[in-house]
Amino acid sequence: MSAPPLFPFFAQLAGRGVLVVGGGAVARRKVLALLATGARVRVGAPELEPEMAEWTAQGRIEAIRGAFEPEWLDEIWLVVAATDDPAVNRAVAEAAEARRIWANVVDDAELSSVHLPARVERGSVQIAISSGGGAPMLARHLREQLERQLDESLGALAELLTQARQRIRDRLPDLPARRRFFERVLRGPIPGLLRKGDVAGARREFTATLEQPQAVQTGSVALVGAGPGDPGLLTLRALRVLNEADVILHDRLVSGEVLALARRDAEFIEVGKQVGGDHHATQARIHALMIEHARLGKRVVRLKGGDPFVFGRGGEELQVLREHGIAFEVVPGITAAIACGAYAGIPLTHRELAQSVRFVTAHTKDEDETLDWAALAQEKQTLAFYMGVSALEGIRDRLVAHGRAATTPFAIVENGTRPEQRVVTGTLAALPELARFHCVGAPALLFIGEVAALAADLHWFGSEPLTAAGAGCGPLATFAQAA
């Protein structure tokens, strides 16, 4: 049968004596953690490593030099055995047991009467994780996951609630009413204001909520970049916001893997723009949905592929929200050019090949021709074309006409960062023909410049880049005649 579960509790050690037996690096780590609690730390060992010897000289800890003696446990509430000698560790544990003192023996669950868990700290908020001493690496792994998921602003939130604890109890003596109040606070705009560093705004919102506990919750919109598709590239802030959302308005190309990380009971609304559709009407609908749900007091996430401020109309959407007085925040994402270039082995800049990079969209408002092709045709730079799959021939012709060499390398990254990623490489002269030969489709990003040729050697994700050689899905004659 498995051992009975441990009983978890948090010990108040401030001003109380704690003994650490051992003078090496492991003991130093335990001492450092104990000092943070305000404990009176005593360290016993024949020799102390330099940093602990310095702490002794500074009066931060008390040192006892020599071999362990049971008398070291006088006036001690907790002892930690952190030596590399099993016999000494056992002697410490047995002496502590005889005196009814809690003992932790590092890496020895059987000798320990208390375990020191892996911890996640956010101010006064602590999460302790224990595997009962049997699987410490698992506890460490879980701690690392929680470190990524829990925002640093939790500490500020805990401080705000602690300071207002008596005010809350006086205002809401009824326990069910207090529970409803806390739910509104924790699910409302206050955590978001603290994340943005607006402590004064959070306090004002808290006071307003406390004075009018039944008031309608204020809605908000978070403009979130989902990255190019790989859920592992989602930022920590984006993950946290997704898990707080009531409504998620997502683009058609946001990957299912990213959506799966969002809050399960949120309302998901696809608002992607279809090829050949009325993009202006679709954008107007997005604006209307953001305003509608925010005015209902909901936390809305506008989830956009890549980064919302790089060809994502994020600025337009924020302007609409500002005009209607709706609170918002922006969570940047990894834009497609950076991510797709990295996953295809294409550095966007290179000391010898490209001293600058330009992000270009093949579609502009009202389809106006606004690009400076003469500047784009200059050498020693990388061009990253977004939404350019349907305009490859025009891109090639204009660049060549303005002086860019027809032998300039290109690379098209289709479904970048996703398991189905494909990379097609060649030279500018054959760009549209090679794309047709390999049936390239959206979403795809086009890189033009000398660095694109590096994909042949530096690719590391997915299959090797496709070229004119080998089988294509389009008619071979089309490319052969062009070549």
QUIVENTA-V698636 format. One record per residue. N is the residue number from 1. RES is the residue in three letters. PHI is phi as a letter, one per 40 degrees, with the letter a starting at -180 (* if undefined). OMEGA is omega in radians with two decimals (* if undefined). Layout:
BEGIN
n-><N & N>
res-><RES & RES>
phi-><PHI & PHI>
omega-><OMEGA & OMEGA>
END
This chain:
BEGIN
n-><1 & 2 & 3 & 4 & 5 & 6 & 7 & 8 & 9 & 10 & 11 & 12 & 13 & 14 & 15 & 16 & 17 & 18 & 19 & 20 & 21 & 22 & 23 & 24 & 25 & 26 & 27 & 28 & 29 & 30 & 31 & 32 & 33 & 34 & 35 & 36 & 37 & 38 & 39 & 40 & 41 & 42 & 43 & 44 & 45 & 46 & 47 & 48 & 49 & 50 & 51 & 52 & 53 & 54 & 55 & 56 & 57 & 58 & 59 & 60 & 61 & 62 & 63 & 64 & 65 & 66 & 67 & 68 & 69 & 70 & 71 & 72 & 73 & 74 & 75 & 76 & 77 & 78 & 79 & 80 & 81 & 82 & 83 & 84 & 85 & 86 & 87 & 88 & 89 & 90 & 91 & 92 & 93 & 94 & 95 & 96 & 97 & 98 & 99 & 100 & 101 & 102 & 103 & 104 & 105 & 106 & 107 & 108 & 109 & 110 & 111 & 112 & 113 & 114 & 115 & 116 & 117 & 118 & 119 & 120 & 121 & 122 & 123 & 124 & 125 & 126 & 127 & 128 & 129 & 130 & 131 & 132 & 133 & 134 & 135 & 136 & 137 & 138 & 139 & 140 & 141 & 142 & 143 & 144 & 145 & 146 & 147 & 148 & 149 & 150 & 151 & 152 & 153 & 154 & 155 & 156 & 157 & 158 & 159 & 160 & 161 & 162 & 163 & 164 & 165 & 166 & 167 & 168 & 169 & 170 & 171 & 172 & 173 & 174 & 175 & 176 & 177 & 178 & 179 & 180 & 181 & 182 & 183 & 184 & 185 & 186 & 187 & 188 & 189 & 190 & 191 & 192 & 193 & 194 & 195 & 196 & 197 & 198 & 199 & 200 & 201 & 202 & 203 & 204 & 205 & 206 & 207 & 208 & 209 & 210 & 211 & 212 & 213 & 214 & 215 & 216 & 217 & 218 & 219 & 220 & 221 & 222 & 223 & 224 & 225 & 226 & 227 & 228 & 229 & 230 & 231 & 232 & 233 & 234 & 235 & 236 & 237 & 238 & 239 & 240 & 241 & 242 & 243 & 244 & 245 & 246 & 247 & 248 & 249 & 250 & 251 & 252 & 253 & 254 & 255 & 256 & 257 & 258 & 259 & 260 & 261 & 262 & 263 & 264 & 265 & 266 & 267 & 268 & 269 & 270 & 271 & 272 & 273 & 274 & 275 & 276 & 277 & 278 & 279 & 280 & 281 & 282 & 283 & 284 & 285 & 286 & 287 & 288 & 289 & 290 & 291 & 292 & 293 & 294 & 295 & 296 & 297 & 298 & 299 & 300 & 301 & 302 & 303 & 304 & 305 & 306 & 307 & 308 & 309 & 310 & 311 & 312 & 313 & 314 & 315 & 316 & 317 & 318 & 319 & 320 & 321 & 322 & 323 & 324 & 325 & 326 & 327 & 328 & 329 & 330 & 331 & 332 & 333 & 334 & 335 & 336 & 337 & 338 & 339 & 340 & 341 & 342 & 343 & 344 & 345 & 346 & 347 & 348 & 349 & 350 & 351 & 352 & 353 & 354 & 355 & 356 & 357 & 358 & 359 & 360 & 361 & 362 & 363 & 364 & 365 & 366 & 367 & 368 & 369 & 370 & 371 & 372 & 373 & 374 & 375 & 376 & 377 & 378 & 379 & 380 & 381 & 382 & 383 & 384 & 385 & 386 & 387 & 388 & 389 & 390 & 391 & 392 & 393 & 394 & 395 & 396 & 397 & 398 & 399 & 400 & 401 & 402 & 403 & 404 & 405 & 406 & 407 & 408 & 409 & 410 & 411 & 412 & 413 & 414 & 415 & 416 & 417 & 418 & 419 & 420 & 421 & 422 & 423 & 424 & 425 & 426 & 427 & 428 & 429 & 430 & 431 & 432 & 433 & 434 & 435 & 436 & 437 & 438 & 439 & 440 & 441 & 442 & 443 & 444 & 445 & 446 & 447 & 448 & 449 & 450 & 451 & 452 & 453 & 454 & 455 & 456 & 457 & 458 & 459 & 460 & 461 & 462 & 463 & 464 & 465 & 466 & 467 & 468 & 469 & 470 & 471 & 472 & 473 & 474 & 475 & 476 & 477 & 478 & 479 & 480 & 481 & 482 & 483>
res-><MET & SER & ALA & PRO & PRO & LEU & PHE & PRO & PHE & PHE & ALA & GLN & LEU & ALA & GLY & ARG & GLY & VAL & LEU & VAL & VAL & GLY & GLY & GLY & ALA & VAL & ALA & ARG & ARG & LYS & VAL & LEU & ALA & LEU & LEU & ALA & THR & GLY & ALA & ARG & VAL & ARG & VAL & GLY & ALA & PRO & GLU & LEU & GLU & PRO & GLU & MET & ALA & GLU & TRP & THR & ALA & GLN & GLY & ARG & ILE & GLU & ALA & ILE & ARG & GLY & ALA & PHE & GLU & PRO & GLU & TRP & LEU & ASP & GLU & ILE & TRP & LEU & VAL & VAL & ALA & ALA & THR & ASP & ASP & PRO & ALA & VAL & ASN & ARG & ALA & VAL & ALA & GLU & ALA & ALA & GLU & ALA & ARG & ARG & ILE & TRP & ALA & ASN & VAL & VAL & ASP & ASP & ALA & GLU & LEU & SER & SER & VAL & HIS & LEU & PRO & ALA & ARG & VAL & GLU & ARG & GLY & SER & VAL & GLN & ILE & ALA & ILE & SER & SER & GLY & GLY & GLY & ALA & PRO & MET & LEU & ALA & ARG & HIS & LEU & ARG & GLU & GLN & LEU & GLU & ARG & GLN & LEU & ASP & GLU & SER & LEU & GLY & ALA & LEU & ALA & GLU & LEU & LEU & THR & GLN & ALA & ARG & GLN & ARG & ILE & ARG & ASP & ARG & LEU & PRO & ASP & LEU & PRO & ALA & ARG & ARG & ARG & PHE & PHE & GLU & ARG & VAL & LEU & ARG & GLY & PRO & ILE & PRO & GLY & LEU & LEU & ARG & LYS & GLY & ASP & VAL & ALA & GLY & ALA & ARG & ARG & GLU & PHE & THR & ALA & THR & LEU & GLU & GLN & PRO & GLN & ALA & VAL & GLN & THR & GLY & SER & VAL & ALA & LEU & VAL & GLY & ALA & GLY & PRO & GLY & ASP & PRO & GLY & LEU & LEU & THR & LEU & ARG & ALA & LEU & ARG & VAL & LEU & ASN & GLU & ALA & ASP & VAL & ILE & LEU & HIS & ASP & ARG & LEU & VAL & SER & GLY & GLU & VAL & LEU & ALA & LEU & ALA & ARG & ARG & ASP & ALA & GLU & PHE & ILE & GLU & VAL & GLY & LYS & GLN & VAL & GLY & GLY & ASP & HIS & HIS & ALA & THR & GLN & ALA & ARG & ILE & HIS & ALA & LEU & MET & ILE & GLU & HIS & ALA & ARG & LEU & GLY & LYS & ARG & VAL & VAL & ARG & LEU & LYS & GLY & GLY & ASP & PRO & PHE & VAL & PHE & GLY & ARG & GLY & GLY & GLU & GLU & LEU & GLN & VAL & LEU & ARG & GLU & HIS & GLY & ILE & ALA & PHE & GLU & VAL & VAL & PRO & GLY & ILE & THR & ALA & ALA & ILE & ALA & CYS & GLY & ALA & TYR & ALA & GLY & ILE & PRO & LEU & THR & HIS & ARG & GLU & LEU & ALA & GLN & SER & VAL & ARG & PHE & VAL & THR & ALA & HIS & THR & LYS & ASP & GLU & ASP & GLU & THR & LEU & ASP & TRP & ALA & ALA & LEU & ALA & GLN & GLU & LYS & GLN & THR & LEU & ALA & PHE & TYR & MET & GLY & VAL & SER & ALA & LEU & GLU & GLY & ILE & ARG & ASP & ARG & LEU & VAL & ALA & HIS & GLY & ARG & ALA & ALA & THR & THR & PRO & PHE & ALA & ILE & VAL & GLU & ASN & GLY & THR & ARG & PRO & GLU & GLN & ARG & VAL & VAL & THR & GLY & THR & LEU & ALA & ALA & LEU & PRO & GLU & LEU & ALA & ARG & PHE & HIS & CYS & VAL & GLY & ALA & PRO & ALA & LEU & LEU & PHE & ILE & GLY & GLU & VAL & ALA & ALA & LEU & ALA & ALA & ASP & LEU & HIS & TRP & PHE & GLY & SER & GLU & PRO & LEU & THR & ALA & ALA & GLY & ALA & GLY & CYS & GLY & PRO & LEU & ALA & THR & PHE & ALA & GLN & ALA & ALA>
phi-><* & c & c & c & c & c & c & c & a & b & c & c & b & d & g & b & c & b & b & b & c & h & b & b & c & c & c & c & c & c & c & c & c & c & c & c & c & g & c & c & c & b & b & b & a & c & a & b & c & d & c & c & c & c & c & c & c & c & g & c & b & b & b & b & c & h & c & d & b & d & c & c & c & c & g & b & c & a & b & b & c & b & b & c & b & d & c & c & d & c & c & c & c & c & c & c & c & c & c & f & b & c & b & b & b & d & g & a & c & c & c & c & c & a & b & c & c & c & b & b & b & b & g & c & c & b & b & b & b & b & b & g & g & c & a & c & c & c & c & c & c & c & c & c & c & c & d & c & c & c & c & c & c & d & c & c & c & c & c & c & c & c & c & c & d & c & d & c & c & c & c & b & c & c & c & d & c & c & c & c & c & c & c & c & c & c & c & c & c & c & d & c & c & c & c & c & g & c & c & c & c & c & c & c & c & c & c & c & c & c & c & b & c & c & c & c & c & c & c & a & b & b & c & b & c & c & g & c & i & c & c & c & c & c & c & c & c & c & c & c & c & c & c & b & c & c & b & b & c & b & c & c & c & c & c & c & c & c & c & c & c & c & d & c & c & c & c & b & b & c & b & c & c & c & c & g & c & c & c & c & c & c & c & c & c & c & d & c & c & d & c & d & c & c & c & c & g & c & c & b & b & c & c & b & c & g & b & c & b & b & f & b & f & c & c & c & c & c & c & c & c & c & c & b & g & b & c & a & a & b & b & c & b & c & c & c & c & c & c & c & c & c & c & c & g & b & c & c & b & a & d & c & b & a & c & a & b & b & c & b & b & c & b & b & d & g & f & c & c & b & c & c & c & c & c & c & c & c & c & f & a & b & b & b & c & c & f & b & c & c & b & c & c & c & c & d & c & c & c & c & c & c & h & c & c & c & c & c & c & b & a & b & b & c & f & d & g & c & d & c & d & b & b & b & b & i & b & d & d & b & d & c & c & c & c & c & d & c & f & c & b & c & c & a & b & b & b & b & i & d & c & c & c & c & d & c & b & b & c & a & b & g & c & c & d & c & b & c & c & g & c & b & c & c & c & c & c & d & c & c & c & c & c>
omega-><3.14 & 3.14 & 3.11 & -3.10 & 3.07 & 3.06 & -3.08 & 3.00 & 3.12 & -3.05 & 3.03 & -3.05 & -3.09 & 3.12 & -3.12 & -3.07 & 3.08 & -3.14 & 3.00 & 3.12 & -3.10 & -3.07 & -3.08 & -3.05 & 3.14 & 3.11 & 3.14 & 3.13 & 3.12 & 3.13 & -3.12 & 3.11 & -3.12 & 3.12 & -3.13 & 3.14 & -3.08 & 3.14 & 2.99 & -2.98 & 3.04 & -3.13 & 3.13 & -3.14 & 3.07 & 3.13 & 3.10 & 3.06 & -2.92 & -3.07 & 3.11 & 3.06 & 3.10 & 3.10 & 3.11 & 3.13 & -3.14 & -3.14 & -3.13 & 3.12 & 3.04 & -3.11 & 3.02 & -3.10 & 3.08 & 3.12 & -3.06 & 3.02 & 3.13 & -3.13 & 3.10 & -3.07 & 3.11 & 3.10 & -3.14 & 3.12 & -3.08 & 3.10 & 3.08 & 3.09 & -3.05 & 3.09 & 3.07 & -3.13 & -3.12 & -3.12 & 3.11 & 3.14 & 3.12 & 3.13 & 3.11 & -3.11 & -3.12 & 3.12 & 3.12 & 3.12 & -3.14 & -3.12 & -3.13 & 3.10 & 3.11 & -3.11 & 3.00 & 3.07 & -3.04 & 3.09 & 3.08 & -3.07 & -3.07 & -3.13 & -3.04 & 3.00 & 3.06 & -3.13 & 3.08 & -2.99 & 2.89 & -3.01 & 2.95 & -3.08 & 3.00 & -3.04 & 3.14 & 3.11 & 3.10 & 3.02 & -3.12 & -3.09 & 3.13 & 3.03 & -3.09 & -3.13 & -3.06 & -3.09 & -3.07 & 3.13 & 3.06 & 3.10 & 3.11 & 3.12 & 3.12 & 3.10 & -3.14 & 3.10 & 3.14 & 3.09 & -3.12 & -2.99 & -3.02 & -3.06 & 3.12 & -3.10 & 3.08 & 3.12 & 3.12 & 3.10 & 3.12 & 3.13 & 3.12 & -3.11 & 3.12 & -3.13 & -3.08 & -3.01 & -3.11 & 3.08 & -3.13 & -3.11 & 3.12 & -3.09 & -3.06 & -3.12 & -3.13 & -3.06 & 3.10 & 3.11 & 3.10 & 3.14 & 3.12 & 3.11 & -3.13 & 3.11 & 3.11 & 3.14 & -3.04 & -3.14 & -3.09 & -3.03 & -3.04 & 3.09 & 3.13 & 3.10 & 3.11 & 3.09 & 3.14 & -3.13 & -3.13 & -3.10 & 3.14 & 3.10 & 3.12 & 3.14 & 3.11 & 3.14 & 3.13 & -3.14 & 3.13 & -3.14 & -3.13 & -3.12 & 3.09 & -3.01 & -3.13 & -3.10 & 3.13 & -3.12 & 3.12 & 3.13 & -3.14 & 3.12 & 3.02 & 3.09 & -2.94 & 3.02 & -3.09 & -3.06 & -3.02 & 3.12 & 3.12 & -3.10 & 3.11 & 3.13 & 3.08 & -3.13 & 3.14 & 3.13 & 3.14 & 3.13 & -3.13 & -3.12 & 3.11 & -3.13 & 3.07 & -2.98 & 2.95 & -3.13 & 3.11 & 3.06 & -2.99 & 3.07 & -3.11 & -3.04 & 3.02 & -3.00 & 3.09 & 3.13 & 3.08 & -3.14 & -3.13 & 3.14 & -3.08 & 3.10 & -2.98 & -3.06 & 3.06 & 3.06 & -3.11 & 3.13 & 3.11 & -3.10 & -3.10 & 3.13 & -3.14 & 3.09 & 3.13 & -3.14 & 3.11 & -3.06 & -3.13 & 3.11 & 3.13 & 3.13 & 3.09 & 3.11 & 3.11 & 3.11 & -3.11 & -3.13 & 3.11 & -3.11 & -3.10 & -3.06 & 3.10 & 3.13 & 3.05 & 3.11 & -3.07 & 3.03 & -3.04 & 2.98 & 3.00 & -3.00 & -3.05 & 3.07 & 3.14 & 3.11 & -3.05 & -3.12 & 3.08 & -3.12 & -3.11 & -3.12 & 3.13 & 3.13 & 3.12 & -3.10 & 3.10 & 3.10 & 3.11 & 3.14 & 3.12 & -3.14 & -3.10 & 3.05 & -3.11 & -3.14 & -3.13 & 2.96 & -3.11 & 3.06 & -3.09 & 3.05 & 3.08 & -3.08 & -2.98 & -3.09 & -3.13 & -3.08 & -3.10 & 3.07 & -3.12 & -3.11 & 3.11 & -3.12 & -3.12 & 3.04 & -3.08 & 3.04 & -3.09 & -3.05 & -3.08 & -2.96 & -3.06 & -3.14 & 3.11 & 3.11 & 3.11 & 3.01 & -3.03 & 3.01 & 3.14 & 3.12 & 3.08 & -3.09 & -3.14 & 3.09 & 3.11 & 3.07 & -3.04 & -3.06 & 3.09 & -3.04 & 3.11 & 3.11 & 3.14 & -3.09 & -3.12 & -3.13 & 3.09 & 3.06 & 3.10 & 3.05 & 3.07 & -3.10 & 3.02 & 3.04 & -3.06 & -3.05 & -3.10 & -3.07 & -3.03 & -3.11 & 3.12 & 3.10 & 3.13 & -3.05 & -3.11 & 3.14 & 3.14 & 3.14 & -3.12 & 2.96 & 3.11 & -3.08 & 3.11 & 3.13 & 3.14 & -3.14 & 2.99 & 3.00 & 3.03 & 3.12 & -3.13 & -3.12 & -3.08 & 3.11 & -3.14 & -3.12 & -3.11 & -3.12 & 3.00 & 3.10 & 3.10 & -3.11 & 3.11 & 3.10 & -3.01 & -3.08 & -3.05 & -3.03 & -3.07 & -3.11 & 3.12 & 3.12 & 3.10 & -3.14 & -3.12 & 3.07 & 3.14 & 3.10 & 3.12 & -0.01 & 3.13 & 3.14 & -3.10 & 3.03 & 3.08 & -3.12 & -3.08 & -3.12 & -3.12 & -3.14 & -3.12 & 3.13 & -3.12 & -3.09 & -2.99 & -3.14 & -3.10 & -3.07 & 3.11 & -3.08 & 3.13 & 3.13 & 3.11 & 3.12 & 3.09 & 3.13 & 3.09 & -3.05 & 3.03 & 3.12 & 3.09 & -3.14 & -3.12 & -3.09 & -3.12 & -3.13 & -3.10 & 3.13 & 3.14 & -3.13 & *>
END
